[in-house]
Amino acid sequence: MGYHRATIDLIDQSNSERYLLAFDNYPKPNRRLQRNIAKDPLMTRVCEEGVVIISDLPRLRADPDSLSGSGWIDTPSTDDICSWIGMALEHKGTPIGLIMLDHDESGYYGRYGDRTLRYIDAFRRIVGEVISSHFQQRNERLLAVANRAASEVLEGRELLRTVLQVIRDGIGAKNCTFFRTERLLDNAAPHVRAWVSANEPPGSVDPPANVGRIFQAGEGLAGSVLADGRSRIVPHALEHPEFRATPFLPGTDHSMLVVAMRSEPADIINPPVVGVITAYVRDRTDAFTPYDRDLVESISRQLSLTIYRTLTLENIAVVIAGINRSLLAGDRETILQTICEHALRATTATEAVIHRLQSPEMGRYHEPLVIIENYWFPRNGFRESPRLDGTGATGEVLRNPEPTQFSRADGNYETLAPALRERGVQHVLGIPLRIDRDNEALTIGVLFLNKYAPGRFSTVEEFAVKLFANQAANAIYTLEKLSGLQLLSRGNRSLIDAIRTITGSRSRAQILHNIIVQAHTLVGASFSYITLRNTDGTFVFQTAWPEHVDADLREKIGYFDPIYGSDKQEQRKGITGLAARDKRSILVSDIKREREDPDSEIGREYIDFGLDSRAELAVPVIVGTEVFGVINLEHSKPHSFTEIHMHVVELFAEQAAIALQKDQILHDHQQQNQRLVTLLDTLQSIVRSEYNVMLPKAVSLTAQAVRAEAVIWLPIVVRNAYGGTTIAGTLPAPEPEPRVATEQIVASTALYQTQRERFRNLDVISLRVFQTQRSEEIALWNTAPATHTDEHIPQVMRDRGSQHALCLPLLSGQDCLGVIWFDFGRPAARDPISPQTITVLQTYVNQIALAYQNVGHAAQLHRSLQDAKTGFTSQIEAHYREVQGQSWWYFLTAIASSIVGAALIFYGGWTFFTGATTDSQWTSALTAVIGAISQGIGVFIYTQARAAHDRMDRYHQELYRLRQFEILLLAAEQLGDDREISAKQAIIHGALQRWLEAQPAETV
């Protein structure tokens, strides 16, 4: 055919651009030709007709309309062309290139007519098939070489270098470079960085992250390919507007080929660009064709997954090595940041969020699933706590063992948080963080990746993050365990010092202060305080640390703690109350979350002191089975306390309980000793009192000794066998309906003394105490099950407002004389009445009862003896006066009789001797006889009177001794029945012996 100049162009089927393949007799190719065939009418005509021959251009130039109709456009570089042929090279009927011949002789290509057209049409088809077959075979061969090379190399950088060398040699490039897609984590836009090239020697190290050619998205050819994902064939670098010259590549007469490597094109539409492959040739333009680009794209497409997985695995190993170094250093923040950074670098996501969860297997005191920590990266990213009620994305991720994508295309976009959707997120990838423990998968958290750009996460991204998530979960869990062990180790060392501190304290105030300071130091709390159980069962604030918190809480305690006499506006138990009630430690990771949960008991009972607390730890101080107090620790940040903290504080609380118990025992012993001394002095003063003042003195001094507001002595009487009444204890078997002897009630206060009649009706407790002879304590303000209702207290005590009282039986030996009431009034701040104290008081009142009964018996005996002595003396005196009268009468009668008898004898004798007559002598003799008889009668009467007086005197002596014996028997009967039998026998035997010895032998 002949030609003056010739060119062969290849057509890019993707964009109808033509690229110069070869030329002849051109000093320089025309760089200003229209490269887009669709915009060039002549080239469009060639592709449509197959062959276009313009034989006489000078003639056409003379007729502009004819020239325009042919599609020819004159340029300065084509002015010398007179005859021109354009033919389209076809492969399977599709134009793949152009051959253009021109000649400076007019009509040169029209001289053969139709034969030229037929020849060129056949030629162009053959050449098209040959060129297409050549490049296809070349590409297949190089692709096979690349695949074979990739299968023989395992290390990621060497694999890429081998592939780049195949590309370099296959397309005749000077060098090939792989630009790795990276992300500046403080900026959402990614960038590419030159990472490895074909001309580098084997074994080259990975350059630092800030070293090398770096192009932001949209900057330079590599950055532009990263931005839109389209490959570029650059015939002349300086002619391309996206080219950026560098000292190593100025771009003068350089050809370049830039191809995007996508992660997995077959998986999703528009997959992300994971790297950019560039090739260049120095001092040569139009060096690359669409077939070269197709070759590089085919290689990158087929090897991208292999390369990406290899690099991902290697990157995971590098990241894990960094995490392990951070584990050894205990740098938790660095580990979490490394996890998020790697997740963002391995994917096209913009934000990473780690929700650290805790399940019941890891915590005894938590709900089935709670948040213990949130970590967001970058810090200016989306920040919102997850929903754990099963309706949010977190619940869906936890239900699915595999990574879960959230998007409109997946149909679960509405599951995402509204705030996240409003920010414009397009896709979210949720990956459960699981570890293997005891051959079971345990979920410890969830990793979320937020993506605002269009396009789903690819399978490779899912694979990379899933593979890394397992390592990340183990790293997080291991770090927490290591941190916990370190904390426990430090806590144990600090615990020893803390125990020494509290055990060396001398006073309770010092012990409490040291407890709260040491507990605060052990866990690094923001503030802490301790409460102790009061006598009314409530837990009263004692002290806090730091000092400004102590002062602040003391100002607020009147509102938050129940104080008698002022109503609390909101009656709540508080966390300390719940810990005391359940006798277990309570760990609140996030107070705000608990308060927002209407079903949370912790949130309902929480007492807000206005100190901005977000985490709380309440540990009860248990002595035996009773809660002695509660150590409360609070922190301004959520999730600041862990189970390790709780374990350390629990160990410390055990030692604190021992210290407080010892102090309480010492305090109780001291108080008990003081009480015993006081009661002993009081008892000695009472028992030395007179009978009539003993009871008033006893109740008065006892009230002072036991610090009671009043003491009431209630004697109880029962019916005897004869229908009468007597003080209880004088009868062996009292009847079942005793009553109070109101006339004998003695009280320490005038109020109760003036209202003795109101005790007439025996109350339930007094009757039960009297019958069972067991004490009972009444505390209306106590919530213990054994307390009584106020209707059981005597009415007069209820009217007075008493809420705390003690009723004891008055025992004297085996007898119960009644009961005694100790009225302590309202529940003031006082020591509780312990069982030991009640035992002491019971012994004390028993001694008073025994002393009172003995003094009563002694007084009764004294009265009986006095009465017996007085009556017997009067009787003896009456008998002696009677005997004396009788003696005087006998004596006078005897004297008179003797005088009369003597007078008659004298008169009869005188008249007998002086009498004249016999009759007068007989009369005188008779008178003398009568006088003698009278004299004898007088002597007889005197003798009888004296004998009667002697007998009466002996009778009265016997009667006196017998009465004395009866009195001694009566005194012996007043002694106890079982303890003084020998004394009775001795008294009776002695009295009888003395009585027998006093009697004459003949009278026995």
FENTA-V741641 format. One record per residue. N is the residue number from 1. RES is the residue in three letters. NEAR is the number of other C-alpha atoms within 8 Angstrom. Layout:
BEGIN
N_RES_NEAR + N_RES_NEAR
END
This chain:
BEGIN
1_MET_3 + 2_GLY_3 + 3_TYR_8 + 4_HIS_9 + 5_ARG_11 + 6_ALA_13 + 7_THR_13 + 8_ILE_12 + 9_ASP_12 + 10_LEU_13 + 11_ILE_13 + 12_ASP_11 + 13_GLN_7 + 14_SER_5 + 15_ASN_6 + 16_SER_10 + 17_GLU_11 + 18_ARG_12 + 19_TYR_14 + 20_LEU_11 + 21_LEU_12 + 22_ALA_7 + 23_PHE_11 + 24_ASP_7 + 25_ASN_7 + 26_TYR_8 + 27_PRO_4 + 28_LYS_4 + 29_PRO_6 + 30_ASN_6 + 31_ARG_4 + 32_ARG_4 + 33_LEU_5 + 34_GLN_7 + 35_ARG_8 + 36_ASN_10 + 37_ILE_12 + 38_ALA_8 + 39_LYS_7 + 40_ASP_10 + 41_PRO_10 + 42_LEU_9 + 43_MET_10 + 44_THR_11 + 45_ARG_11 + 46_VAL_13 + 47_CYS_11 + 48_GLU_6 + 49_GLU_7 + 50_GLY_11 + 51_VAL_13 + 52_VAL_10 + 53_ILE_10 + 54_ILE_10 + 55_SER_13 + 56_ASP_10 + 57_LEU_12 + 58_PRO_8 + 59_ARG_7 + 60_LEU_10 + 61_ARG_9 + 62_ALA_6 + 63_ASP_8 + 64_PRO_8 + 65_ASP_6 + 66_SER_9 + 67_LEU_13 + 68_SER_9 + 69_GLY_7 + 70_SER_7 + 71_GLY_9 + 72_TRP_9 + 73_ILE_6 + 74_ASP_6 + 75_THR_6 + 76_PRO_5 + 77_SER_6 + 78_THR_7 + 79_ASP_7 + 80_ASP_6 + 81_ILE_11 + 82_CYS_14 + 83_SER_17 + 84_TRP_13 + 85_ILE_13 + 86_GLY_13 + 87_MET_15 + 88_ALA_14 + 89_LEU_15 + 90_GLU_14 + 91_HIS_11 + 92_LYS_5 + 93_GLY_5 + 94_THR_6 + 95_PRO_11 + 96_ILE_14 + 97_GLY_13 + 98_LEU_14 + 99_ILE_12 + 100_MET_11 + 101_LEU_12 + 102_ASP_13 + 103_HIS_13 + 104_ASP_9 + 105_GLU_8 + 106_SER_11 + 107_GLY_10 + 108_TYR_9 + 109_TYR_13 + 110_GLY_10 + 111_ARG_6 + 112_TYR_7 + 113_GLY_7 + 114_ASP_6 + 115_ARG_7 + 116_THR_10 + 117_LEU_9 + 118_ARG_8 + 119_TYR_8 + 120_ILE_10 + 121_ASP_11 + 122_ALA_8 + 123_PHE_8 + 124_ARG_12 + 125_ARG_11 + 126_ILE_8 + 127_VAL_10 + 128_GLY_13 + 129_GLU_12 + 130_VAL_8 + 131_ILE_8 + 132_SER_10 + 133_SER_8 + 134_HIS_8 + 135_PHE_9 + 136_GLN_9 + 137_GLN_8 + 138_ARG_9 + 139_ASN_11 + 140_GLU_8 + 141_ARG_8 + 142_LEU_12 + 143_LEU_11 + 144_ALA_8 + 145_VAL_9 + 146_ALA_12 + 147_ASN_10 + 148_ARG_8 + 149_ALA_11 + 150_ALA_12 + 151_SER_7 + 152_GLU_6 + 153_VAL_8 + 154_LEU_9 + 155_GLU_7 + 156_GLY_10 + 157_ARG_8 + 158_GLU_11 + 159_LEU_13 + 160_LEU_11 + 161_ARG_12 + 162_THR_12 + 163_VAL_12 + 164_LEU_13 + 165_GLN_11 + 166_VAL_11 + 167_ILE_12 + 168_ARG_14 + 169_ASP_8 + 170_GLY_9 + 171_ILE_8 + 172_GLY_7 + 173_ALA_12 + 174_LYS_9 + 175_ASN_11 + 176_CYS_16 + 177_THR_13 + 178_PHE_14 + 179_PHE_14 + 180_ARG_11 + 181_THR_13 + 182_GLU_9 + 183_ARG_11 + 184_LEU_9 + 185_LEU_9 + 186_ASP_5 + 187_ASN_7 + 188_ALA_8 + 189_ALA_8 + 190_PRO_11 + 191_HIS_14 + 192_VAL_17 + 193_ARG_12 + 194_ALA_12 + 195_TRP_11 + 196_VAL_12 + 197_SER_12 + 198_ALA_13 + 199_ASN_7 + 200_GLU_8 + 201_PRO_5 + 202_PRO_5 + 203_GLY_5 + 204_SER_6 + 205_VAL_4 + 206_ASP_6 + 207_PRO_7 + 208_PRO_5 + 209_ALA_4 + 210_ASN_4 + 211_VAL_6 + 212_GLY_8 + 213_ARG_6 + 214_ILE_8 + 215_PHE_12 + 216_GLN_10 + 217_ALA_12 + 218_GLY_12 + 219_GLU_10 + 220_GLY_10 + 221_LEU_12 + 222_ALA_14 + 223_GLY_14 + 224_SER_13 + 225_VAL_16 + 226_LEU_17 + 227_ALA_8 + 228_ASP_6 + 229_GLY_11 + 230_ARG_8 + 231_SER_10 + 232_ARG_10 + 233_ILE_11 + 234_VAL_12 + 235_PRO_12 + 236_HIS_14 + 237_ALA_13 + 238_LEU_10 + 239_GLU_5 + 240_HIS_8 + 241_PRO_5 + 242_GLU_8 + 243_PHE_9 + 244_ARG_6 + 245_ALA_7 + 246_THR_6 + 247_PRO_5 + 248_PHE_4 + 249_LEU_6 + 250_PRO_7 + 251_GLY_10 + 252_THR_9 + 253_ASP_11 + 254_HIS_15 + 255_SER_18 + 256_MET_15 + 257_LEU_13 + 258_VAL_16 + 259_VAL_14 + 260_ALA_16 + 261_MET_13 + 262_ARG_13 + 263_SER_14 + 264_GLU_13 + 265_PRO_10 + 266_ALA_5 + 267_ASP_8 + 268_ILE_10 + 269_ILE_7 + 270_ASN_7 + 271_PRO_12 + 272_PRO_9 + 273_VAL_12 + 274_VAL_11 + 275_GLY_13 + 276_VAL_17 + 277_ILE_12 + 278_THR_13 + 279_ALA_13 + 280_TYR_12 + 281_VAL_14 + 282_ARG_9 + 283_ASP_8 + 284_ARG_9 + 285_THR_10 + 286_ASP_12 + 287_ALA_10 + 288_PHE_16 + 289_THR_12 + 290_PRO_11 + 291_TYR_10 + 292_ASP_10 + 293_ARG_15 + 294_ASP_8 + 295_LEU_11 + 296_VAL_10 + 297_GLU_11 + 298_SER_9 + 299_ILE_12 + 300_SER_11 + 301_ARG_13 + 302_GLN_8 + 303_LEU_10 + 304_SER_13 + 305_LEU_11 + 306_THR_8 + 307_ILE_11 + 308_TYR_11 + 309_ARG_10 + 310_THR_11 + 311_LEU_10 + 312_THR_10 + 313_LEU_9 + 314_GLU_9 + 315_ASN_8 + 316_ILE_9 + 317_ALA_8 + 318_VAL_8 + 319_VAL_10 + 320_ILE_9 + 321_ALA_8 + 322_GLY_8 + 323_ILE_12 + 324_ASN_9 + 325_ARG_8 + 326_SER_12 + 327_LEU_14 + 328_LEU_7 + 329_ALA_6 + 330_GLY_9 + 331_ASP_9 + 332_ARG_9 + 333_GLU_6 + 334_THR_9 + 335_ILE_13 + 336_LEU_10 + 337_GLN_9 + 338_THR_10 + 339_ILE_9 + 340_CYS_12 + 341_GLU_11 + 342_HIS_9 + 343_ALA_12 + 344_LEU_15 + 345_ARG_9 + 346_ALA_10 + 347_THR_9 + 348_THR_9 + 349_ALA_10 + 350_THR_11 + 351_GLU_13 + 352_ALA_16 + 353_VAL_12 + 354_ILE_12 + 355_HIS_13 + 356_ARG_11 + 357_LEU_13 + 358_GLN_15 + 359_SER_13 + 360_PRO_11 + 361_GLU_5 + 362_MET_6 + 363_GLY_9 + 364_ARG_6 + 365_TYR_7 + 366_HIS_11 + 367_GLU_7 + 368_PRO_7 + 369_LEU_10 + 370_VAL_10 + 371_ILE_10 + 372_ILE_12 + 373_GLU_9 + 374_ASN_10 + 375_TYR_8 + 376_TRP_12 + 377_PHE_12 + 378_PRO_9 + 379_ARG_5 + 380_ASN_5 + 381_GLY_8 + 382_PHE_7 + 383_ARG_5 + 384_GLU_4 + 385_SER_5 + 386_PRO_8 + 387_ARG_10 + 388_LEU_10 + 389_ASP_6 + 390_GLY_8 + 391_THR_9 + 392_GLY_13 + 393_ALA_12 + 394_THR_12 + 395_GLY_12 + 396_GLU_11 + 397_VAL_15 + 398_LEU_10 + 399_ARG_6 + 400_ASN_8 + 401_PRO_7 + 402_GLU_8 + 403_PRO_12 + 404_THR_10 + 405_GLN_10 + 406_PHE_14 + 407_SER_12 + 408_ARG_8 + 409_ALA_5 + 410_ASP_8 + 411_GLY_8 + 412_ASN_9 + 413_TYR_10 + 414_GLU_7 + 415_THR_9 + 416_LEU_11 + 417_ALA_9 + 418_PRO_7 + 419_ALA_6 + 420_LEU_10 + 421_ARG_10 + 422_GLU_7 + 423_ARG_6 + 424_GLY_7 + 425_VAL_12 + 426_GLN_12 + 427_HIS_15 + 428_VAL_12 + 429_LEU_12 + 430_GLY_15 + 431_ILE_14 + 432_PRO_14 + 433_LEU_13 + 434_ARG_13 + 435_ILE_11 + 436_ASP_8 + 437_ARG_7 + 438_ASP_4 + 439_ASN_5 + 440_GLU_6 + 441_ALA_8 + 442_LEU_8 + 443_THR_12 + 444_ILE_13 + 445_GLY_13 + 446_VAL_15 + 447_LEU_13 + 448_PHE_11 + 449_LEU_14 + 450_ASN_13 + 451_LYS_13 + 452_TYR_10 + 453_ALA_7 + 454_PRO_7 + 455_GLY_10 + 456_ARG_7 + 457_PHE_11 + 458_SER_11 + 459_THR_8 + 460_VAL_11 + 461_GLU_10 + 462_GLU_10 + 463_PHE_8 + 464_ALA_12 + 465_VAL_12 + 466_LYS_11 + 467_LEU_8 + 468_PHE_10 + 469_ALA_13 + 470_ASN_11 + 471_GLN_9 + 472_ALA_10 + 473_ALA_13 + 474_ASN_10 + 475_ALA_12 + 476_ILE_10 + 477_TYR_9 + 478_THR_9 + 479_LEU_11 + 480_GLU_8 + 481_LYS_8 + 482_LEU_10 + 483_SER_9 + 484_GLY_9 + 485_LEU_9 + 486_GLN_8 + 487_LEU_10 + 488_LEU_11 + 489_SER_8 + 490_ARG_8 + 491_GLY_11 + 492_ASN_9 + 493_ARG_8 + 494_SER_9 + 495_LEU_11 + 496_ILE_8 + 497_ASP_8 + 498_ALA_13 + 499_ILE_11 + 500_ARG_8 + 501_THR_9 + 502_ILE_13 + 503_THR_8 + 504_GLY_6 + 505_SER_10 + 506_ARG_6 + 507_SER_7 + 508_ARG_9 + 509_ALA_6 + 510_GLN_10 + 511_ILE_14 + 512_LEU_11 + 513_HIS_10 + 514_ASN_12 + 515_ILE_11 + 516_ILE_15 + 517_VAL_11 + 518_GLN_9 + 519_ALA_14 + 520_HIS_14 + 521_THR_8 + 522_LEU_12 + 523_VAL_10 + 524_GLY_6 + 525_ALA_10 + 526_SER_9 + 527_PHE_12 + 528_SER_16 + 529_TYR_14 + 530_ILE_14 + 531_THR_12 + 532_LEU_11 + 533_ARG_12 + 534_ASN_9 + 535_THR_11 + 536_ASP_9 + 537_GLY_8 + 538_THR_7 + 539_PHE_11 + 540_VAL_9 + 541_PHE_9 + 542_GLN_9 + 543_THR_11 + 544_ALA_14 + 545_TRP_13 + 546_PRO_9 + 547_GLU_7 + 548_HIS_7 + 549_VAL_10 + 550_ASP_12 + 551_ALA_8 + 552_ASP_8 + 553_LEU_10 + 554_ARG_8 + 555_GLU_7 + 556_LYS_9 + 557_ILE_9 + 558_GLY_9 + 559_TYR_8 + 560_PHE_10 + 561_ASP_8 + 562_PRO_10 + 563_ILE_8 + 564_TYR_5 + 565_GLY_4 + 566_SER_6 + 567_ASP_7 + 568_LYS_10 + 569_GLN_5 + 570_GLU_5 + 571_GLN_6 + 572_ARG_8 + 573_LYS_10 + 574_GLY_10 + 575_ILE_12 + 576_THR_13 + 577_GLY_9 + 578_LEU_10 + 579_ALA_15 + 580_ALA_12 + 581_ARG_6 + 582_ASP_6 + 583_LYS_9 + 584_ARG_8 + 585_SER_11 + 586_ILE_11 + 587_LEU_14 + 588_VAL_9 + 589_SER_13 + 590_ASP_12 + 591_ILE_13 + 592_LYS_7 + 593_ARG_7 + 594_GLU_10 + 595_ARG_12 + 596_GLU_7 + 597_ASP_8 + 598_PRO_7 + 599_ASP_4 + 600_SER_9 + 601_GLU_6 + 602_ILE_10 + 603_GLY_12 + 604_ARG_9 + 605_GLU_10 + 606_TYR_11 + 607_ILE_9 + 608_ASP_5 + 609_PHE_7 + 610_GLY_5 + 611_LEU_5 + 612_ASP_5 + 613_SER_11 + 614_ARG_14 + 615_ALA_17 + 616_GLU_15 + 617_LEU_13 + 618_ALA_14 + 619_VAL_16 + 620_PRO_17 + 621_VAL_13 + 622_ILE_13 + 623_VAL_10 + 624_GLY_4 + 625_THR_5 + 626_GLU_6 + 627_VAL_12 + 628_PHE_11 + 629_GLY_13 + 630_VAL_16 + 631_ILE_16 + 632_ASN_12 + 633_LEU_14 + 634_GLU_13 + 635_HIS_13 + 636_SER_9 + 637_LYS_8 + 638_PRO_12 + 639_HIS_12 + 640_SER_8 + 641_PHE_13 + 642_THR_8 + 643_GLU_8 + 644_ILE_11 + 645_HIS_12 + 646_MET_13 + 647_HIS_8 + 648_VAL_13 + 649_VAL_12 + 650_GLU_11 + 651_LEU_8 + 652_PHE_12 + 653_ALA_13 + 654_GLU_10 + 655_GLN_9 + 656_ALA_12 + 657_ALA_12 + 658_ILE_9 + 659_ALA_11 + 660_LEU_10 + 661_GLN_9 + 662_LYS_8 + 663_ASP_10 + 664_GLN_8 + 665_ILE_8 + 666_LEU_8 + 667_HIS_8 + 668_ASP_8 + 669_HIS_8 + 670_GLN_8 + 671_GLN_8 + 672_GLN_9 + 673_ASN_8 + 674_GLN_8 + 675_ARG_10 + 676_LEU_9 + 677_VAL_8 + 678_THR_9 + 679_LEU_11 + 680_LEU_8 + 681_ASP_8 + 682_THR_12 + 683_LEU_12 + 684_GLN_8 + 685_SER_8 + 686_ILE_11 + 687_VAL_10 + 688_ARG_6 + 689_SER_8 + 690_GLU_6 + 691_TYR_10 + 692_ASN_5 + 693_VAL_8 + 694_MET_12 + 695_LEU_11 + 696_PRO_10 + 697_LYS_9 + 698_ALA_12 + 699_VAL_14 + 700_SER_12 + 701_LEU_9 + 702_THR_11 + 703_ALA_14 + 704_GLN_8 + 705_ALA_11 + 706_VAL_7 + 707_ARG_7 + 708_ALA_12 + 709_GLU_9 + 710_ALA_11 + 711_VAL_16 + 712_ILE_13 + 713_TRP_13 + 714_LEU_14 + 715_PRO_14 + 716_ILE_13 + 717_VAL_14 + 718_VAL_13 + 719_ARG_12 + 720_ASN_11 + 721_ALA_5 + 722_TYR_5 + 723_GLY_6 + 724_GLY_7 + 725_THR_8 + 726_THR_10 + 727_ILE_10 + 728_ALA_14 + 729_GLY_10 + 730_THR_7 + 731_LEU_8 + 732_PRO_5 + 733_ALA_4 + 734_PRO_10 + 735_GLU_8 + 736_PRO_4 + 737_GLU_5 + 738_PRO_10 + 739_ARG_10 + 740_VAL_12 + 741_ALA_11 + 742_THR_11 + 743_GLU_5 + 744_GLN_7 + 745_ILE_12 + 746_VAL_11 + 747_ALA_14 + 748_SER_13 + 749_THR_9 + 750_ALA_7 + 751_LEU_6 + 752_TYR_11 + 753_GLN_11 + 754_THR_6 + 755_GLN_9 + 756_ARG_11 + 757_GLU_6 + 758_ARG_8 + 759_PHE_12 + 760_ARG_10 + 761_ASN_7 + 762_LEU_9 + 763_ASP_10 + 764_VAL_8 + 765_ILE_10 + 766_SER_10 + 767_LEU_9 + 768_ARG_9 + 769_VAL_15 + 770_PHE_12 + 771_GLN_6 + 772_THR_6 + 773_GLN_11 + 774_ARG_8 + 775_SER_11 + 776_GLU_9 + 777_GLU_9 + 778_ILE_10 + 779_ALA_10 + 780_LEU_11 + 781_TRP_8 + 782_ASN_9 + 783_THR_8 + 784_ALA_5 + 785_PRO_4 + 786_ALA_4 + 787_THR_11 + 788_HIS_8 + 789_THR_7 + 790_ASP_8 + 791_GLU_7 + 792_HIS_9 + 793_ILE_11 + 794_PRO_9 + 795_GLN_8 + 796_VAL_10 + 797_MET_10 + 798_ARG_12 + 799_ASP_7 + 800_ARG_6 + 801_GLY_8 + 802_SER_12 + 803_GLN_14 + 804_HIS_14 + 805_ALA_13 + 806_LEU_12 + 807_CYS_14 + 808_LEU_14 + 809_PRO_15 + 810_LEU_12 + 811_LEU_14 + 812_SER_13 + 813_GLY_5 + 814_GLN_6 + 815_ASP_9 + 816_CYS_13 + 817_LEU_15 + 818_GLY_14 + 819_VAL_16 + 820_ILE_12 + 821_TRP_12 + 822_PHE_13 + 823_ASP_13 + 824_PHE_14 + 825_GLY_11 + 826_ARG_8 + 827_PRO_11 + 828_ALA_4 + 829_ALA_6 + 830_ARG_6 + 831_ASP_5 + 832_PRO_5 + 833_ILE_6 + 834_SER_6 + 835_PRO_6 + 836_GLN_6 + 837_THR_9 + 838_ILE_10 + 839_THR_8 + 840_VAL_9 + 841_LEU_8 + 842_GLN_11 + 843_THR_8 + 844_TYR_10 + 845_VAL_11 + 846_ASN_11 + 847_GLN_10 + 848_ILE_12 + 849_ALA_12 + 850_LEU_11 + 851_ALA_9 + 852_TYR_12 + 853_GLN_9 + 854_ASN_8 + 855_VAL_9 + 856_GLY_9 + 857_HIS_9 + 858_ALA_8 + 859_ALA_9 + 860_GLN_8 + 861_LEU_10 + 862_HIS_8 + 863_ARG_8 + 864_SER_8 + 865_LEU_9 + 866_GLN_8 + 867_ASP_8 + 868_ALA_9 + 869_LYS_8 + 870_THR_8 + 871_GLY_8 + 872_PHE_10 + 873_THR_8 + 874_SER_8 + 875_GLN_8 + 876_ILE_9 + 877_GLU_8 + 878_ALA_8 + 879_HIS_9 + 880_TYR_8 + 881_ARG_8 + 882_GLU_8 + 883_VAL_10 + 884_GLN_9 + 885_GLY_8 + 886_GLN_9 + 887_SER_11 + 888_TRP_8 + 889_TRP_8 + 890_TYR_11 + 891_PHE_11 + 892_LEU_8 + 893_THR_10 + 894_ALA_14 + 895_ILE_9 + 896_ALA_9 + 897_SER_12 + 898_SER_14 + 899_ILE_9 + 900_VAL_11 + 901_GLY_15 + 902_ALA_11 + 903_ALA_9 + 904_LEU_14 + 905_ILE_14 + 906_PHE_9 + 907_TYR_11 + 908_GLY_15 + 909_GLY_11 + 910_TRP_10 + 911_THR_11 + 912_PHE_13 + 913_PHE_7 + 914_THR_6 + 915_GLY_11 + 916_ALA_6 + 917_THR_6 + 918_THR_7 + 919_ASP_6 + 920_SER_11 + 921_GLN_13 + 922_TRP_9 + 923_THR_10 + 924_SER_15 + 925_ALA_11 + 926_LEU_9 + 927_THR_12 + 928_ALA_15 + 929_VAL_11 + 930_ILE_11 + 931_GLY_14 + 932_ALA_12 + 933_ILE_9 + 934_SER_12 + 935_GLN_14 + 936_GLY_9 + 937_ILE_11 + 938_GLY_14 + 939_VAL_10 + 940_PHE_9 + 941_ILE_12 + 942_TYR_11 + 943_THR_8 + 944_GLN_8 + 945_ALA_12 + 946_ARG_9 + 947_ALA_8 + 948_ALA_8 + 949_HIS_11 + 950_ASP_8 + 951_ARG_8 + 952_MET_9 + 953_ASP_8 + 954_ARG_8 + 955_TYR_8 + 956_HIS_10 + 957_GLN_8 + 958_GLU_8 + 959_LEU_8 + 960_TYR_9 + 961_ARG_9 + 962_LEU_9 + 963_ARG_9 + 964_GLN_8 + 965_PHE_12 + 966_GLU_8 + 967_ILE_10 + 968_LEU_11 + 969_LEU_10 + 970_LEU_8 + 971_ALA_9 + 972_ALA_11 + 973_GLU_9 + 974_GLN_8 + 975_LEU_8 + 976_GLY_8 + 977_ASP_7 + 978_ASP_5 + 979_ARG_5 + 980_GLU_9 + 981_ILE_9 + 982_SER_6 + 983_ALA_8 + 984_LYS_11 + 985_GLN_8 + 986_ALA_8 + 987_ILE_11 + 988_ILE_12 + 989_HIS_8 + 990_GLY_8 + 991_ALA_10 + 992_LEU_9 + 993_GLN_8 + 994_ARG_8 + 995_TRP_11 + 996_LEU_7 + 997_GLU_7 + 998_ALA_6 + 999_GLN_8 + 1000_PRO_7 + 1001_ALA_5 + 1002_GLU_4 + 1003_THR_5 + 1004_VAL_5
END
